[in-house]
Amino acid sequence: PCRSVLTVACEQTEVLLFDPISSKHIKTLSEAHEDCVNNIRFLDNRLFATCSDDTTIALWDLRKLNTKVCTLHGHTSWVKNIEYDTNTRLLVTSGFDGNVIIWDTNRCTEDGCPHKKFFHTRFLMRMRLTPDCSKMLISTSSGYLLILHDLDLNKSLEVGSYPILRARRTTTSSDITSSGSSGPRAVGSPCHQNDSGLLSEKHMSRSSQREGGSPRNSLEVLTPEVPGERDRGNCITSLQLHPKGWATLLRCSSNTDDQEWTCVYEFQEGAPVRPVSPRCSLRLTHCIEEANVGRGYIKELCFSPDGRMISSPHGFGIRLLGFDAHCSELVDCLPKEASPLKEIRSLYSHNDVVLTTKFSPTHCQIASGCLSGRVSLYQPKF
């Protein structure tokens, strides 16, 4: 958060730490985990968490990197995401076991910390909290996007126990059970079929809602529209949130792996049309087709700290994308219909497929990492 350290999650068992200003290597955690390291999340300016395909999460302190603070056990498959609720100071993780788990890091010991299963869904890919931690978004390999509204992490959820607001496409009235089936795909995760039974009509009919408003943890189920994919299923491989909470950013791949898209969906807030059926909360505003290279690997994209630009892995480099050619704010250039993202600049310095990119939270700097292990840092010239 204070931009003093750049951390890198590696395919084997390593975590690398660099000084992003001088580009100097600080330290290598050579055995941070027993399998591939997938994600790193800072809780504050000294404490950070890592997660791995070894099914564990590890907590680290920058002041004492020789040993872990503790190792957290609870997932049964690859752990892919780490979020942190700054309001409750709870750690939130998700994995390919379909579980979202809550960890009370305030009561950590060397043996771990108290935890509970918060949510479960099949085919889970990515999980994010909005900047104000009022919503949780979950993407799946079967093309669904789940949104938990008015989030309450202190209440565990089970299928059928939460109110379902809507199951539909972002631009049509078709519900989740009418979605077309899609074939298997490989994106570095187990192959899945599109599953109309993800949340069945039986569970929908059991849902109840408070009159005149939505209760805590109300679930909205969407099948986001992707250009060129109206008649075929797709997999949502990457999920990011606008820093001001205005939009969500998705990287989607077709089930046949022949197309890949970056899409921006605006959050549409407002009073429900009916108490039991609020309007769809997302609208596709911008999109662009990607290079579709490095099949089977997930490419993580990101917003700039001010939300005006998107950095997206593109072949052996990255593309900086804007909502218009002037890098305007999203709210100042919302189109009536979905429009192409504008390419501001392309940067190519790698000799392999770029898998991840990240803006510095405080400086005019951006980093990218490729499959062969090279990390590049870019800074604009004035």
N, C-alpha and C positions, 0 to 999 in steps of 0.2 A: 503493500500500500504506500510506503514512503519512497518507492522506486529505487531503494539502495541495493536490492538483490534481484537478479533474474534467475529463476529456477527452471530447470529443464527435466522433464520426465522422459526416460529412455526405454527403449524396447526390451532391453535385458533386465538388469536389476538395479540400475544406477539412477541417481539423481545428481545433476550437475548444478553448481552455483557459480554465477558470474557477477562481476560488477558491471552493470550496463553502461556506465559512463566511460570507464577506462577500457572496457571489454576484457579485463583481466579475469582469469580463472581463480575462483576463491577456494572451492573445495569440491571433491567428488565423494559422494556417499556410495561407495562401490557395492555394498550389499544392503541397500535400503529396503529391498524386498527380496522374495525368493522367485519372483517372476516379473513379467513386464510391468513397468510403472506407467499408469494411465493418466493420472490427473494430480495437480497440486493446487492447494487452496490455502491462502494465508488467513488466519483468524484475526491477527493483529500484526503489528510491526515486528514481532519476534517469533510468534508461534505459527507453524504451518502444518498442514496435514497432507499426506500422500496416500494414494490408493493403488491397488495392484491386481493383476490377474491371479495372485496367490490368495485371493479372497479376503485380504486384510486391509485395514487402514492403519497408518502409523502417524503419530504426532511427534513433531520435532521442535526444538528450541534453537534459534540461530546462535545463541550464546554458548551452547553446548551440543555440538553436532556429532560428537564421538559416539553417543548413544541416543536411542529413541527415548522420548518421554514415556511413551507406552504404545502397545500394539492393540488394536481393537479387532475382536473376532465376533462375527455375527452373520456375515454373508456366506452363501454357499456356492457362489460362482464369481466370475470376474467383476470387480468393483470398478465402475467407470466414471462416477461423478461424485463430487464433494461440493456441498453448499454450506453456508453458515448464516443462521438467523441472528442478526445483530440485536434484535429486540429481546429474544429469550436466551441468547448465547447458547443455542443448541446447534450441534453439528448434524448435518443431514447428508446421507449417502445413498447412492442407488447402484444397482448392479444387474448383470444379466440373469440373476436368479429371479428378477421381477420385483424385488423388494426395495422399498424405501425405508431406511432405518434412521431413527433419531438417537443421538448420543448426547448424554449430559457430561460435557467436558469439564464442568465445574467440579465434578466429583471423581476425577481420574485418579487411578492408582497405577502402580507398575503392572498390574494384572489386567488393566483395561478401565472401562467406565460403564456406568449403567446405560442400558439401551433398550429400545423397544421397536418392534415392527410397526410402522405407521401406515403403510399402504402397499398393496400388491396388485400388479397387473401383468399379464403375459406380454412377451415381446418388447419389454422395456428397453429403450436405447439410451435416452438422456433425460435428466431431470434438472430444472432450474427454479430458483426463487426470483420473483420480481425484486427490484431494488428496495422497495419498502416492505418486502417480505409478506405482502398481503395475498399473494397468489403463488401457487406451485404449478409449473407446467411440466408435463411428461410427454415425451415423444416415443413412438414405437416403430419397430421395423415393419409393422403391417400397415403403416400409413396414418394411424390415428394420432391426434394430439389431445391430451387430457388436460383440463384446467381445473384446479381446485380453487374456488373463490373464497374470500374471507377466511383465510387460512388459520387454523388452530392446531399447532403441532402437539398440543397436550392431549389431543383426542385421537386414539388409534382408529383406523378405518378398516372395514372388511367389505367385500363385495356384497351389495344389497343393503348396506347399513347407511349409505350416504345418499342424499337427494341428488337426482340427476336432472340438471337443468335442460340439457338439449343433446341430442345425438344427431348431427347433421353435417353437411358440407358447409364450407364457409360462404358459399354463394348460392346454394340451392336449398330446397326444403327437404331433400331426401335424408332419411335417417341412417343410422349406422348399420341397420340390418339389411339395407338395400344396396350397400356398397358392393361393387363388383369384386369377384375373387381375383387374387393375384398369385402368380407363381412364386416358387422359392427363389431366394437370392443369397448372395454371400457378400457381407460387408465387414468381415472380421468378426462376425458374431454368428451364432447358430442360424441356419436357414429356417425361415418361418413362412407359413402360409398366412394370407390375410384371413382374419378370424372374425366372422360376424357374431360369434358368441362371446366376444370380449366382454360385453355387458349386454346380457340378453333382455328380451322384452319382459321376462319374468321379473328381473331385477328392476326394470324401469317401472313396472306397475306397482312394485312394493315401495317405491320412493315416495316420500312425503315432504311437503314444504310448508313453511310458516306463511300464513296469509299475508299478502302485501309485501313480501320481501324474501330474500334468499337466506337460509340458515348458514351456519359456519360449515366450511368444507364442502359446499355444494359443488358437484362435479359436472363439468361441461365436457362433452365428447364431440370432437370435430374431426372431419377428414379434410384437411386443408387442400384447396385446389392448387394444383401445380400445372403450369403451362405445358400443353402437349400430353398431359397424363390423365385427361378426363375419363378415358375409357380403360385405363390400366391402373393397377395399384402402384404404390410407391413406398419407399422407405425413408423415414426422416432420420438422417444419420447425425446431424449436428443441430444444436438448439442454443440460441443465445438471446439475451434480452437487451433492449435499448437501455442505456444508462439512466434515462429519465422515466423509464417504464412506459413509453409510448407505443412500443412495437416489439414484435418478436421476429427473430431472424432464423430462418431454417435453411439447411442444406439437404436437398431431397434427391434421391436416386430412383430411377425406374427399377422395377423388379427384374428386368432383363439386362440391367447395367449398361444400357446403350445411351442414356441421357442423364444429365446431372444439372440441377438448378439451384441457384441461390434466390430465396424469396423473402420478402418483407411483408409482414401482416400488421396492420394498425389495430391497436386495441380500441374497440368502440364501447365506451362506457355510457351509462344512462339507465333510466328507469325501464323495468321490464315491460314488454308489450302486454303480457299477462303474468300474474304472479308465478304461475307454474311454468312459464315458457318465455324467458327473456330473449331478446334478440341475440343472434350470433355475435360473440364478442370480438371476433377477428375478421378483418377484411384485407384481402390481397391488394397491396398498393404498388409494389415494385418487384421486378424479377429480372434475372439474366441467366442465360445458359452457360454452363461451365465447361471446362476442357474435357472432363470425363476421362482422365488418365489415372493410373494407379488404382485400378479396380480392386475391390476387396479391402481397401484402406479408407478410414474415415478422415475427412479433412475438416479441421476445426477452424471456423472463421470468427470474426469479432467486430464489434463496433469500436470506433474511436471514443475517448473519454467524454467528448461533448456530443456524441451521437450523430455527427454530421457525415461521417465516412464509415465505410465498411472495408475491412481488409479480408481478402478471400484467397486461399490457396488456388493457384491456377497453373497447372503443369509443373514446370521446374522453377516457378516463381510465385509472386503474389500480384493481385490486382487491387488497387485502391478504387473503390466505387462510391459514387455519390448519388443522392436523390435527384440532383440536377447538375449541370455543368459548373455551377457556382458553389457547390458544397453547402447548399442552404439547409436550414433546419427542416426536418420531416414535416412539421406542422405548417410550414410556410409553402410547401409545394406538393400538397396531397392531390393526386389526380382523381378524376371521377371514375376512371377505369384503370386497371393495372398497366403500368408503364415500365419501360426498360430502365434498369439502373445505368447510370452514366459512368463510363470508365475514365477516371481522373489520371491515373498513372499506372504503368506496369513495371515491376521490378523483377529482374531475373538474374540471380547470382548463384543458383544451386546447380548441381549436376545430377540431381535425382528429384523425385516427386515431393513437393512440399506438402506436409501434412498438418501444419499448425502455424498460426500467426497471432501476434499479440501486440497491442499498443501499450506504451508506457502510460501509467495513470497520471503522471505529472509532467513529463517532458515530451518534446516533439521527437519521438523515437518509436521505432517499430521493430519487432523481432520476428524471424521466421525460422522454422526448422524443417529439415527434409528427411526422407527415409534413410539416407546413408549416414545421418548423424550430424551433418553440418548445421550450425546455428549462425544466422546472419543478422546483423544489426544495421538499420538504416536511419539516417538523420537528414532532414531537408537542408538544402543550401539556400541561404538568403542573399 
